[in-house]
Amino acid sequence: MCQLLGMNCNTPTDITFSFEGFRRRGGITDHHADGFGIGFFEGKGIRLFHDDKPSTNSPVADLVRDYPIKSENVIAHIRKASQGQTSLANTHPFMREMWGEYWLFAHNGHLIDFAPEQGNFYRAVGCTDSERSFCYILNHLRQQFSEKPDEATLFAAISELTHEIRTYGLFNFMMSNGDCLFAHASTLLHYIVRKAPFGQARLLDNDVMVDFAEVTTPNDKVAVIATLPLTRDETWHQLAVNELVMFRQGDIVRSDKPHTAIYMSVEEGLALARAVGVSC
Amino acid sequence: MCQLLGMNCNTPTDITFSFEGFRRRGGITDHHADGFGIGFFEGKGIRLFHDDKPSTNSPVADLVRDYPIKSENVIAHIRKASQGQTSLANTHPFMREMWGEYWLFAHNGHLIDFAPEQGNFYRAVGCTDSERSFCYILNHLRQQFSEKPDEATLFAAISELTHEIRTYGLFNFMMSNGDCLFAHASTLLHYIVRKAPFGQARLLDNDVMVDFAEVTTPNDKVAVIATLPLTRDETWHQLAVNELVMFRQGDIVRSDKPHTAIYMSVEEGLALARAVGVSC
């Protein structure tokens, strides 16, 4: 199964600590060795790093580790291509411009027979169901709204499109325009909001510890979202199955959590991913 | 003045030698210290590296130097922001998707009062005349052709749009979809096509020499396009003022060279850039 990592904060923050654990899942502590990608918003601009090498031994991942880029919104993805080619064109996150903003999108899951008609505005370049679903969302948003709508309308529209797409299969995704970050769970997606009083945490995938009190100010609020928790010594929360949330400034500000919230165990989620042959 | 660098080849080639000289113009041998960007096509995918640090001391540029990425089409840009902010959103090359392909664009020049109406498909994210001109070209192409037209039609359409935009000022640019590379000169744009028998060359900006015979095969054909020649020991050619060319497989395959071709001297080109306050 591919893995997702996202960050949404109220102040530009570097993601090197979380990324260090996350990248080890690309070949060392797990088997997602078909490339990786990470996109950092800086203001309205984006730094986008893609590599078709496993993230554990990618020079591009080394750069990301050694060059602490501060960002308020980050989306990263490690790819396990159980179907489809390993190629740069299929490497997440994908980027498009809509309403004069860049949008990033990364997906973990598997959509069966998802082949929507070609939209008017956006087309997939590669051959993944993931990029097709991103283009589908953007085409429909752009068709409905020639200008960016207010936040409530935008959230409702993305929630509706997500509901539609997830009938095709597993659809864990993250999407951001550099202002807010949308995260949706079909199976497994965990998050933590770090804020004062900051404590210490140790990576699950690597013997690295950080004392957040030393690298933050009291007003910082940093949400980290990942397929699986990245640290011990901290309590991670989980998105319900079929829940879409919107993060802004390090907090969940909107959710469409189902009335009967179901939380999938890690074992169930991984078993389901194996059963349907998750590709991304 | 900003500087442009492009490469178009018939076989995936690394640009590290040319880039090594080029990047030194970002702060050491010239004054273009407001960030840089480089995009490499790999198949239909793109690796895009942007930095708002000067290219001479950018960790991202170090990565590009140390990680020889082989590509058939590359576009790079060093920015001298004589107007406008230095920000990631204003850093070339810009990228958009059209007809299911990624397109890269970088510009060196200055367009005065170029504020076209908002198009239906593409909008600028940053605040440069460069990105506006790129979106203008794409909007008009997409409006004219819902699918990619044949090569002759595409070249004629880009030639016409270029003719229109250059009435607003200086418009040296490069644009590629990973298959062909368009280059247009308002003032200075030089190129060289390296092919067998390959010789040696020494960078103008750095005491580095390469023997191309050692790093090529006899069938390789590599076009390098740059604002100013990068090497001694080789004969660089120049695009005529107002000439648009299309490179494919390392050769110029189309040109709209004016009947009366005018070639600007380097001194004239630099003086003109200074006079109009070239920004990009």
Interface residues (C-beta under 8 A of the other chain):
Chain A: E42 G43 K44 G45 I46 R47 L48 F49 H50 D51 D52 P59 V60 L63 D66 Y67 S87 L88 A89 N90 T91 M95 R96 E97 W99 G100 E101 Y102 F121 Y122 R123 A124 V125 G126
Chain B: E42 G43 K44 G45 I46 R47 L48 F49 H50 D51 D52 P59 V60 L63 D66 Y67 S87 L88 A89 N90 T91 M95 R96 E97 W99 G100 E101 Y102 F121 Y122 R123 A124 V125 G126
